[in-house]
Every structure is written in C-alpha cells, then in structure tokens.
Amino acid sequence: MTNQTNSPLAGIKVVEITSIYSGPMAGMMLAELGAQVVKVESPEGPDPLRAGGLGAGPDGVNSIFYSLNRGKRFCSIDAKTDRGRQLLFDLASDADIFFHNMRPGKAEGLGLDYEALAAKNPRIIYGAITGHGPEGPEAHLPAYDYVVQAKLGMVDYQRDKEGRGDLVRQVVVDKTSANALVQGVLAALYMREKTGKGQRIDIAMVAAGLAFLWPDGLAAAHAELNPAIPLDQMPPWLESAPGSFLVVLETSDGEIATGILLPPWDGLCLALERTDWLTDERFSEQLGRVLNLPDLIAEVSSEVAKYTTAEVLARFEEHDFAAGKVVTRREVHEDPTIQHLGLITEQAAPGLGQVRQPAPMWMFSDATTELTTSLNSTGGDSREVLAELGVSAEEFAELEKSGVVFVAPGEE
C-alpha cells in the first residue's frame, strides 16, 4: 500500500468498483502515483479475474490479477442490503476520486450516481469507463475489448496476406481506456485546484480506441475526404500504411523488426551492400518505394537472411538504421536497457511468491512513485477500511454476522 509523502498523489483517496482490465489497471496506476486506493468487491461476485481459470491460488490470486490490482486495499460489501448500500455510498463520497467500469445504469442502481455523490462531496472526481458511452443506441450492450476492436476497424486493419481479419492479441482498448481515465483524473485534479469543484469524466471504450487507432490505422481511409489516389484504387499495402512497412524479417539465426520505408534510405542500402537500390528506378524515390513495397520487402528480406541477427544489427547501427532483435516474452527482463533503467523488479507477492513486475513508468525529477507490491484477498481489508469511516468494532462484528460485509478467512 502507498504511504510516501513525496509521491505526486500522496493523500489522495480513491475508491473503485472495477473488474477485469480497464478499471483495475487505472486504479493500479493511480496507486503507483501515490494514491490510497480501495477496491470494493461484492461478496457474491468478486472480480472474475481473481480466479477465471488462470491458475489462482486459494486466496484468489494469480499473476494477471496481481499485475492489475497490486497496491490496493480490498473491501467487500453487499450492496443489496440497505446498510451495505449506505456504507458503499459513504465510502465513495468520502473519496477524492471514485470510478467504475460497469455498464450504464449499474452504478446508479447502487445509488452511486454522480449527482448524489457530488451533493455530498462537491470536490469528488467521478469516473466511468463504459463500452459504448453513458447513453446511446448501444449503451446497454456488453462491450469487451474484442467487440470494440471489431467495431473500430482494428480487425480489418490486421488482415493477413490471405485477407483474413484478426484481433490485436492484446486488450489494447481496455488498456488505452485505463490510461485515458488516469489522464482525465489528473486533469480534473488540476482543475479542482483552480475551481474547488470536482466533475464527472466519462471514458467510452469506443472513443479511447478510436483516438488510439486513428493516426496510423484510420487516417489513410478517412482523413482525406478527397485523396489523390481514390480509395478503391489504392494498393492494399498503402491503405494499411504505416503498418504495412513495419516488418519482421528472418535472419540466419533469428528475427529482427524494422521499418523498411523509414529513413535513412541510403543507410539501409549501405548496411546491406545494395547501393544499386539507390539508382533502381523502383526504389530511388520514396514514392517508388511505396508503390513497389512488396518487391522492396522481398529484396530486403533476401539480403537480411544472409546475416546473423548480431551481424545485421551491427551493420544497421553503423549506418544509423533502426532495427531490433525479436526476443521471446521470457527474455524481456534480460534486455540491457530494461536492466539499466530498472524497469522490471523482482518482489515477493502475497500468494504468488517471488514475481517480476514492471516498475512505474514515470521518472520524476522531484517526486517518488510507488513500487506497489501488496495484494489481499476479497474483503481482506474490510475491517480497516470501514473503521476509517467510523464503523466501530462492535458494529463491524454485527455487519459481518449479518452478511453485509465480508472478511477474508484468517482476518477475523
């Protein structure tokens, strides 16, 4: 849990009702920035990622859940009861920041609408991540990452050479939405310093995903309403630029990733000892390289295959042409830059033993981020969290007995 006084968000209280990826990741990042984060779960339905067939231990812990929820405290309240709803409202309204990633209407159904919380605490910053927005023709529909990828053209953009669409094999929209919420929260905190008032922030996954995809994924198809080359006459590799010239090439002993159309063009030619490309009418000018991209990729691939990975990277480095060795996911921690910057840590994690985790990505000159490592089971911090609201030990015992609150085994 966070306790440093020189962290950017030291003293900021956060309450979240979140599950799966987008909301939990946002809360974890706020904890890394020093906020005190409480995650509220239902006794009957805690975050599905606690187990979810992902190798969870007896305390509902697995590596993915840990990566998204470390550094938080966990309170479990049954909001179907009158007292539970009141406790949940009091906990949320006492916070600087409250957010959820439920469908529209769900939080309101628990009495956690922005208007009610703001009436109690005008300084509260209220965040909501939804799939299709807070209202609209599809607001009621379930929206997972893959649904939004399909909706926004990401699947179309990922088509292979045979024309089959494919997903980005990351929950890229979930994670983009998490970052968008954190950005919005930080902006709202800054605005609150000037106005003294909080506000509501809505992050629609379709909006976050669209903004993320647009520059390289949709601009070619939409930005120019009257393009020089009509869309129906545009080569497929041009429509999918710049992704189409970002390629993985085989070396004699591995793979490298590079961007064939990126400068310096003469550096690529010199590195591969193909100075004839400099005068080849297909490749001598940038437009020619774009229009003849399949031929260029084929010829560069043939040359790269003659060298080991180390050899070709050394040649590229000599001529300032960017490329990187393709490493396996299990080798990432050995990367010299990652080691030099201390970007991956090894820590003891409750229920998991020794684990590797990324260090906070922000590097402040005059502040300290939090290397979050704590994690508890569902309801593991209920007693402490509610005591801070003024719930006495006697009342807590009655609440636990009646099932209004849940305490993790071993916490009684």
N, C-alpha and C positions, 0 to 999 in steps of 0.2 A: 504494500500500500504506500501511497505517496505521503511524504512528510517534509520535504525540503522547502525551506523558506525562500530560496532564491530561484525556484522554478517559475517559469512565466505565468502559470495558472495557480500558484500556491494560494490556498484559501478559498478557491472556487469550488462550490459544491455542485455535483452533477448527479442526477437521478435518471436512470434509463430503464425502459421496459422494451427490451430488444431480444431478437433471436436470429439465428443463422449467421449471416455475414455482415450486411451493411451497417446495421445499428451497432452490433458489438464492436466492430472494427473502429467506428467513430469514437465510442467510449474508451477503447483501449488507447487510442492516440491522445485523447484528452488527458488520460491518466499519465501518459508519458510526458505530457507538458506540465504535470504537477497538480492537476485537479484531483479532488477527492470524489471518486466515482462509486456510486451504489447501484448495483443491478438488481432489479426486482423481478422475481420469477413466481409463477403460480405453483403451489404445492402439487397440483394435479398435472400440470403441463409445463415443466421447466423447459429451458431452451433445448430443442431437439438435438442440437449438436453435442450436447453433453454425452450422449450415447451414440445413437444413429448408426450403429454397426461399424464404428470407426475405432475399435479397439479400446473402448472406455474401460477404466478400472472400476472398482467398487464405489468410488466416490464420484462417479460421473465425470471423469476426467479423461481427455485424450489430447493428442498433440495439437489438433486443429482448434478445439475449443480453448485450449490454453493460449494459443497464439492470438486469439481474438479477445480474450477476456482477462488476461493477467493484469494484476494491479488494481482490481476492483474488490469491493465488498459485496456480499450476496445476502439479500433479504428475501424471504419467501412469505407472501401474504395472500390469503384467499379473499379476493375482491368480490366474491359472490355474496359475502356476508356484509351486513350494514357496518359493523365495526371495522372490518377489513377495508371496505371502500373509504371509510373516513381516515384510517391510518395511511392508506395509499395516497389520498389527497393531501393529508398533512405533510407527508414525506416529500411529495412532489412540489408542493407550494413553498416548502422551506428551502428549496434549492435555488441556486443561481441559474442552472440550466436543467431543463427536463426535455427528454426526447424519446421517441419511439419509432419503430418501423412496422407498425400494424396497418392494416387496410383502413381506409377512411371510415369513420364511424365507430371503430372498435374502442379507441381511447375515449371518445366522447361517451360511449356506452358505460365506461367505468367511472364517469364523472370527471375525466381528466381533459376537458376541453380547454383551449387556451383562454377563453373569456373568463371561465370560473377561476382558473389558477391566477390569471393576471389581476382579477378583482381582489384576490387575497394577497398577491405579491406583484405589484406593478413592475418590478425590476426583473421578473423572470424572463428568461430567453427560452422559447418553446420551439423545438424542432420536430419535424415529422418527415420521415422518408416513406414515400409511397411508390407504387409501381407506375400508375398512370396519372398521378396527380391527386389532389384532395377532392376534386369533383370532375365530372365529365362523363362521356358516354361509356368509358371503360374503367372508370374509377373503382367499380365494385369487383373487378376481375382479379384473380390471383396473378401475381407477376413475379416470376423468378428471373434470375439473370438471363437464362437461355431464351425466355419469352421476349425480353426486351432486345436481346441481340438479334433475334429473328425480325422483330418489328422495325428495327432501325437500319436494316441493310447490312449488318455485320456478317451475317451468314452468307449473304450474296457476295460480299467482298472477299470472303475466304474461299471462294470456289477453286477447286483444283484444276489440273490440266484437262480432265475429263468433263469438267463442268459441274461437278457435284459441290453443292454448298456444304459448309462446315462451320461449326462453332469455334470461336476463340476458346481454347481449352483452359480458360481461367475465368473466374467470376469477375470479369473485368468491369461490368456495370455496377455490381454490388460494391466493389472496392472504390470505383470512381464516385459513387454516391456517398460513401463514407467520407472520403476526402472533401467532397463538396459540402457536406454538413459541417465538418470541422471548420472549413473556410468561412462558412456562413456564421457559425457560432462566434468565431474570433472577431469577425467584422461587427457582429451585433454587440459583443462585449465592448469593443472600442466605441461604438456609437452610444452605448449606455453610459460610458464615462462622460460623454458630452451632453446627453439629454436626461439622464437619470431614469430612463424608461427601457424596459425590455421590449421584445416583439416576437412574433411568430415567424419561423423560417420553414418553408415547405421545399423539400427536395424530391422532385419526381424523378424516378429512375430513367424515364424516357428523356427528360431534359438533361440530366447529367450525362447520360450515354450519348445523346445527340451532340452535345458540346464537345465531348471527348473524341467522338468519331469524325466530326466534320472536317477538320483541316486536311487530313490525308485520306479519309475514307469516303467522304461525300462531296468534297469541294469540286472535284472534276465533273461530277454528274449534275451539280446544282448551282455552283457559284456563278457561273457564266450563263446567263439566260440565252445569249446568242453566241455560242462558242465558234471559234474559227473553223473547227472540224465538227460537223454535226455528230451528235452522239451515236446515231445509228451507223455512222461511217468510221467511228473511232476504233482503232485496234484495241482488242481487249486488254492488252498489257498497258496501254496508255490510259484507259479508263480506270485501271486499278493502281496507277502510279500514286505515290512513290513505292508502295509495297511491292510492285512487280519487279523493281530493280534492286530490292533488298534480298539477297540470295544467300543460300547455304551451299558451299562448294566443297567437293571432296578433294582432299589432298592424298598423298600416297599412304598416309598413316592415320588420317582422321578427317576433320571437317573444320572449315572456317566460315564465318559470316562476314559479308561485306556488302557495300552498295556500289554497284558497277557504274552508275551514272554520276556518282559524286566526284568532286574534284579532289586532287589534281589528275586530270586525264593523262597528262604526259607521265605522271608518277606511276600510274598503273602500267603504262606501256613500257617504261624503262625497267620497272621491277620485274616484269615477265619477259624482258628482252624481245618485245614485239614492237619495235619502233616503226615497223611497216604500217601499224594501225594509225599512226599519226597522219599518214598520207592516203590511207584507204578511203575512197570516196564514200563508203558506207559509214565510216566511223569518225572521219576527221572533224566533223562539226557535231555539236551537241544534238541538233535536230535529227541528223542522220543516225546518231547512236540511239535516239529514242525510237525512231521509226524502224530501225533494224535491230531492236533489242534482242529478239530470240537468237539471231546469228551471233551477236556480241556475247551473249551469255554462253552459248555453245563454245565459242573460241576461247574465252577466258577460262571456262571450266576445263578445257583440254590442257591449257598451259598450267593451271594451278595443280592439276593432278600429277604433274611431273615432279613435284617437290614434296618434301615432308612438311608438316604443319609448321614446325620451327623454322624451316628454311624459307617458306613463302612469307611468313610473318616478318622475318628479319629483312627480307627484300622490300616488303611494303613499308616497314618502318624507315628504312634507308631513304625511301622516296616520299615519305610523309603521306602514304595512302592508308586509310583507316581499315582495319580488319581485326577480327577477334577469333581466338580459338573457341570452338564449341566444346564446352565442358559438360559433364553429366551433373545432374542435380546434387548428387552425393559428393561432388568435388568442389562445389562452390566455395566452401569455407576455406579451401586451400589457396584461393586466389590471392596474390601478393598485395594488391590494392585493398581488398577487403580486410586482410590481416593488418595492414599498416594503419588503416583508419579505425580498426576495432569495430567493424560493423556487425560482426556475429559474436555473440557471447555464449559462454557455457555456464549454466547456473543449475542449482537444484530446484526442481519444481515439485510442488505437492502432488503426490500420487503418480508421478512420472519418473522420478529420479533425476539424473543429470540430463539436461536438454540443451539444445542450441536454439537461440532466438536472435532476431535482428535487434541491434541497438537502436535507440531513437535516431531518426534520420536527420533531425535538425542539429546544427552545430552553431550554438550561440556564442558570442564573444563575452557576454557578461550575464549569462544565466545558465542554469543547470537543468537538463532534462532528467527524467526518471527512468532508471533501468528497472522496469516493473517485473516482478517475479512471483508475487503472491497469487494464490488462487484458492478458493474454498468451494465446498460442495453446496448444493441447493440449501438455502437457509442457514448456511454456516455462520453468518454474521448478523442474523436477525436480532438477537438479543442486544448486541452492541449498538446497532443502527437505531433500533426503536428506543433504547434507553436515552439516546441523544435527543429524541423527540419529547422526552419526558415520561415515557411509559415506565412505570415502576416495576420492580421485580415481582411484586405480588400480582399486578395486572398482567404482566407478561406470562406468568405461570397459568393464569386463567385463560388467556388468549391461546396459549399452546394447547391446553387441555381441551378447549372447545374447537380446535382446528382452525382458528382464524389465522394463526401464524404457524410456520413450520420451522423446526430447528433440526439441523443435521444430526444424525446419530453421533453420539460421543460429545455433543455440545451441551447436553442438558446440565 
